[in-house]
Amino acid sequence: MRNQTLTQEKLQQEIAEIELYIKWAKQQAEAGELEQAYKYLRVIKLTGFQYLIDVEGEENA
């Protein structure tokens, strides 16, 4: 996202995507699929770190 202007719409899209992964993780955990739930949470975590690298620079991630 470096060199892109952050807008309310883009922020809402990012939040919706994260909420979807959280929903999937909860569903998998409730179904006893703990490994799959963990994978969904890892996507959020890794995506978050990539966002920090893209926006703030590698040294801040």
N, CA, C and O atoms as a GROMACS GRO file, in nm:
protein
  244
    1MET      N    1   0.081  -0.119   0.000
    1MET     CA    2   0.000   0.000   0.000
    1MET      C    3   0.086   0.126   0.000
    1MET      O    4   0.032   0.236   0.001
    2ARG      N    5   0.212   0.111  -0.001
    2ARG     CA    6   0.299   0.227  -0.003
    2ARG      C    7   0.262   0.314  -0.123
    2ARG      O    8   0.230   0.262  -0.230
    3ASN      N    9   0.267   0.443  -0.105
    3ASN     CA   10   0.235   0.542  -0.208
    3ASN      C   11   0.087   0.544  -0.245
    3ASN      O   12   0.050   0.601  -0.348
    4GLN      N   13   0.002   0.484  -0.164
    4GLN     CA   14  -0.142   0.490  -0.187
    4GLN      C   15  -0.205   0.571  -0.075
    4GLN      O   16  -0.162   0.564   0.040
    5THR      N   17  -0.306   0.646  -0.109
    5THR     CA   18  -0.378   0.724  -0.009
    5THR      C   19  -0.478   0.634   0.062
    5THR      O   20  -0.557   0.564  -0.002
    6LEU      N   21  -0.473   0.637   0.194
    6LEU     CA   22  -0.567   0.558   0.272
    6LEU      C   23  -0.698   0.634   0.282
    6LEU      O   24  -0.700   0.751   0.322
    7THR      N   25  -0.806   0.569   0.245
    7THR     CA   26  -0.938   0.631   0.252
    7THR      C   27  -1.024   0.552   0.349
    7THR      O   28  -0.990   0.439   0.386
    8GLN      N   29  -1.135   0.611   0.389
    8GLN     CA   30  -1.229   0.542   0.477
    8GLN      C   31  -1.278   0.413   0.412
    8GLN      O   32  -1.294   0.311   0.479
    9GLU      N   33  -1.303   0.418   0.282
    9GLU     CA   34  -1.351   0.300   0.209
    9GLU      C   35  -1.248   0.187   0.210
    9GLU      O   36  -1.282   0.072   0.235
   10LYS      N   37  -1.122   0.221   0.184
   10LYS     CA   38  -1.016   0.119   0.186
   10LYS      C   39  -1.001   0.060   0.325
   10LYS      O   40  -0.982  -0.061   0.340
   11LEU      N   41  -1.010   0.144   0.426
   11LEU     CA   42  -0.999   0.097   0.564
   11LEU      C   43  -1.114   0.002   0.597
   11LEU      O   44  -1.092  -0.102   0.660
   12GLN      N   45  -1.235   0.036   0.556
   12GLN     CA   46  -1.350  -0.051   0.581
   12GLN      C   47  -1.336  -0.184   0.510
   12GLN      O   48  -1.376  -0.288   0.563
   13GLN      N   49  -1.278  -0.184   0.389
   13GLN     CA   50  -1.254  -0.309   0.316
   13GLN      C   51  -1.156  -0.397   0.393
   13GLN      O   52  -1.176  -0.518   0.405
   14GLU      N   53  -1.050  -0.337   0.444
   14GLU     CA   54  -0.950  -0.412   0.521
   14GLU      C   55  -1.013  -0.472   0.646
   14GLU      O   56  -0.988  -0.588   0.679
   15ILE      N   57  -1.092  -0.394   0.717
   15ILE     CA   58  -1.159  -0.441   0.838
   15ILE      C   59  -1.252  -0.556   0.806
   15ILE      O   60  -1.255  -0.656   0.878
   16ALA      N   61  -1.330  -0.544   0.699
   16ALA     CA   62  -1.424  -0.650   0.659
   16ALA      C   63  -1.349  -0.780   0.628
   16ALA      O   64  -1.395  -0.889   0.662
   17GLU      N   65  -1.236  -0.768   0.562
   17GLU     CA   66  -1.159  -0.888   0.528
   17GLU      C   67  -1.106  -0.956   0.654
   17GLU      O   68  -1.113  -1.078   0.666
   18ILE      N   69  -1.056  -0.878   0.747
   18ILE     CA   70  -1.006  -0.935   0.873
   18ILE      C   71  -1.120  -1.000   0.951
   18ILE      O   72  -1.104  -1.108   1.006
   19GLU      N   73  -1.234  -0.933   0.955
   19GLU     CA   74  -1.350  -0.989   1.026
   19GLU      C   75  -1.394  -1.122   0.965
   19GLU      O   76  -1.436  -1.212   1.037
   20LEU      N   77  -1.384  -1.134   0.833
   20LEU     CA   78  -1.420  -1.259   0.766
   20LEU      C   79  -1.326  -1.372   0.808
   20LEU      O   80  -1.371  -1.482   0.837
   21TYR      N   81  -1.196  -1.344   0.811
   21TYR     CA   82  -1.101  -1.447   0.854
   21TYR      C   83  -1.124  -1.485   1.000
   21TYR      O   84  -1.111  -1.602   1.035
   22ILE      N   85  -1.158  -1.389   1.085
   22ILE     CA   86  -1.189  -1.419   1.225
   22ILE      C   87  -1.313  -1.508   1.233
   22ILE      O   88  -1.317  -1.603   1.311
   23LYS      N   89  -1.414  -1.476   1.152
   23LYS     CA   90  -1.537  -1.556   1.150
   23LYS      C   91  -1.505  -1.700   1.110
   23LYS      O   92  -1.552  -1.795   1.173
   24TRP      N   93  -1.425  -1.716   1.005
   24TRP     CA   94  -1.389  -1.850   0.960
   24TRP      C   95  -1.311  -1.924   1.068
   24TRP      O   96  -1.334  -2.042   1.091
   25ALA      N   97  -1.219  -1.855   1.133
   25ALA     CA   98  -1.140  -1.918   1.239
   25ALA      C   99  -1.230  -1.964   1.353
   25ALA      O  100  -1.213  -2.075   1.404
   26LYS      N  101  -1.326  -1.882   1.392
   26LYS     CA  102  -1.419  -1.920   1.499
   26LYS      C  103  -1.502  -2.042   1.458
   26LYS      O  104  -1.522  -2.133   1.538
   27GLN      N  105  -1.549  -2.043   1.334
   27GLN     CA  106  -1.629  -2.156   1.286
   27GLN      C  107  -1.547  -2.284   1.289
   27GLN      O  108  -1.596  -2.389   1.331
   28GLN      N  109  -1.424  -2.276   1.244
   28GLN     CA  110  -1.339  -2.395   1.243
   28GLN      C  111  -1.308  -2.442   1.385
   28GLN      O  112  -1.307  -2.562   1.413
   29ALA      N  113  -1.283  -2.348   1.475
   29ALA     CA  114  -1.255  -2.384   1.615
   29ALA      C  115  -1.376  -2.451   1.678
   29ALA      O  116  -1.361  -2.551   1.750
   30GLU      N  117  -1.494  -2.398   1.653
   30GLU     CA  118  -1.616  -2.456   1.709
   30GLU      C  119  -1.641  -2.596   1.654
   30GLU      O  120  -1.699  -2.681   1.721
   31ALA      N  121  -1.596  -2.620   1.531
   31ALA     CA  122  -1.612  -2.751   1.469
   31ALA      C  123  -1.501  -2.848   1.510
   31ALA      O  124  -1.497  -2.963   1.466
   32GLY      N  125  -1.410  -2.800   1.594
   32GLY     CA  126  -1.300  -2.885   1.638
   32GLY      C  127  -1.182  -2.889   1.544
   32GLY      O  128  -1.087  -2.964   1.565
   33GLU      N  129  -1.186  -2.808   1.440
   33GLU     CA  130  -1.078  -2.803   1.341
   33GLU      C  131  -0.976  -2.696   1.384
   33GLU      O  132  -0.964  -2.592   1.320
   34LEU      N  133  -0.905  -2.725   1.491
   34LEU     CA  134  -0.816  -2.626   1.550
   34LEU      C  135  -0.700  -2.587   1.459
   34LEU      O  136  -0.660  -2.471   1.455
   35GLU      N  137  -0.647  -2.684   1.386
   35GLU     CA  138  -0.536  -2.653   1.296
   35GLU      C  139  -0.580  -2.557   1.186
   35GLU      O  140  -0.507  -2.463   1.153
   36GLN      N  141  -0.697  -2.579   1.129
   36GLN     CA  142  -0.748  -2.490   1.025
   36GLN      C  143  -0.778  -2.352   1.083
   36GLN      O  144  -0.751  -2.250   1.019
   37ALA      N  145  -0.834  -2.348   1.203
   37ALA     CA  146  -0.862  -2.219   1.268
   37ALA      C  147  -0.733  -2.141   1.286
   37ALA      O  148  -0.727  -2.021   1.260
   38TYR      N  149  -0.629  -2.210   1.329
   38TYR     CA  150  -0.499  -2.146   1.348
   38TYR      C  151  -0.447  -2.090   1.216
   38TYR      O  152  -0.389  -1.982   1.213
   39LYS      N  153  -0.466  -2.164   1.107
   39LYS     CA  154  -0.419  -2.117   0.976
   39LYS      C  155  -0.488  -1.986   0.937
   39LYS      O  156  -0.423  -1.897   0.883
   40TYR      N  157  -0.617  -1.974   0.964
   40TYR     CA  158  -0.688  -1.849   0.934
   40TYR      C  159  -0.631  -1.734   1.016
   40TYR      O  160  -0.616  -1.622   0.965
   41LEU      N  161  -0.601  -1.761   1.141
   41LEU     CA  162  -0.544  -1.656   1.226
   41LEU      C  163  -0.404  -1.618   1.180
   41LEU      O  164  -0.364  -1.501   1.190
   42ARG      N  165  -0.329  -1.714   1.132
   42ARG     CA  166  -0.194  -1.685   1.080
   42ARG      C  167  -0.202  -1.595   0.958
   42ARG      O  168  -0.117  -1.508   0.940
   43VAL      N  169  -0.302  -1.614   0.874
   43VAL     CA  170  -0.320  -1.527   0.758
   43VAL      C  171  -0.335  -1.383   0.803
   43VAL      O  172  -0.273  -1.292   0.747
   44ILE      N  173  -0.417  -1.361   0.906
   44ILE     CA  174  -0.437  -1.226   0.958
   44ILE      C  175  -0.305  -1.171   1.009
   44ILE      O  176  -0.268  -1.058   0.978
   45LYS      N  177  -0.235  -1.249   1.086
   45LYS     CA  178  -0.110  -1.205   1.146
   45LYS      C  179  -0.006  -1.172   1.039
   45LYS      O  180   0.057  -1.067   1.044
   46LEU      N  181   0.012  -1.261   0.944
   46LEU     CA  182   0.111  -1.240   0.839
   46LEU      C  183   0.074  -1.123   0.750
   46LEU      O  184   0.160  -1.046   0.708
   47THR      N  185  -0.055  -1.109   0.721
   47THR     CA  186  -0.102  -0.996   0.641
   47THR      C  187  -0.076  -0.866   0.714
   47THR      O  188  -0.039  -0.766   0.653
   48GLY      N  189  -0.097  -0.867   0.845
   48GLY     CA  190  -0.072  -0.747   0.926
   48GLY      C  191   0.074  -0.706   0.921
   48GLY      O  192   0.104  -0.587   0.908
   49PHE      N  193   0.165  -0.802   0.931
   49PHE     CA  194   0.306  -0.770   0.924
   49PHE      C  195   0.342  -0.719   0.785
   49PHE      O  196   0.424  -0.628   0.772
   50GLN      N  197   0.285  -0.777   0.681
   50GLN     CA  198   0.312  -0.730   0.546
   50GLN      C  199   0.263  -0.587   0.529
   50GLN      O  200   0.329  -0.507   0.463
   51TYR      N  201   0.148  -0.554   0.588
   51TYR     CA  202   0.095  -0.418   0.583
   51TYR      C  203   0.195  -0.322   0.646
   51TYR      O  204   0.222  -0.215   0.591
   52LEU      N  205   0.250  -0.358   0.763
   52LEU     CA  206   0.346  -0.270   0.829
   52LEU      C  207   0.470  -0.250   0.743
   52LEU      O  208   0.524  -0.139   0.736
   53ILE      N  209   0.515  -0.356   0.678
   53ILE     CA  210   0.631  -0.344   0.590
   53ILE      C  211   0.598  -0.251   0.474
   53ILE      O  212   0.679  -0.164   0.439
   54ASP      N  213   0.482  -0.269   0.413
   54ASP     CA  214   0.442  -0.188   0.298
   54ASP      C  215   0.424  -0.041   0.334
   54ASP      O  216   0.467   0.047   0.260
   55VAL      N  217   0.360  -0.015   0.448
   55VAL     CA  218   0.322   0.122   0.482
   55VAL      C  219   0.430   0.194   0.561
   55VAL      O  220   0.460   0.310   0.534
   56GLU      N  221   0.489   0.126   0.658
   56GLU     CA  222   0.580   0.194   0.749
   56GLU      C  223   0.727   0.167   0.719
   56GLU      O  224   0.815   0.233   0.774
   57GLY      N  225   0.754   0.072   0.635
   57GLY     CA  226   0.892   0.037   0.607
   57GLY      C  227   0.934  -0.083   0.689
   57GLY      O  228   0.884  -0.106   0.799
   58GLU      N  229   1.026  -0.158   0.634
   58GLU     CA  230   1.065  -0.285   0.693
   58GLU      C  231   1.116  -0.272   0.836
   58GLU      O  232   1.090  -0.360   0.918
   59GLU      N  233   1.186  -0.166   0.868
   59GLU     CA  234   1.245  -0.153   1.001
   59GLU      C  235   1.142  -0.138   1.112
   59GLU      O  236   1.174  -0.161   1.228
   60ASN      N  237   1.018  -0.099   1.080
   60ASN     CA  238   0.915  -0.080   1.181
   60ASN      C  239   0.824  -0.201   1.198
   60ASN      O  240   0.741  -0.203   1.288
   61ALA      N  241   0.838  -0.300   1.113
   61ALA     CA  242   0.749  -0.416   1.119
   61ALA      C  243   0.793  -0.513   1.225
   61ALA      O  244   0.730  -0.617   1.244
   0.00000   0.00000   0.00000
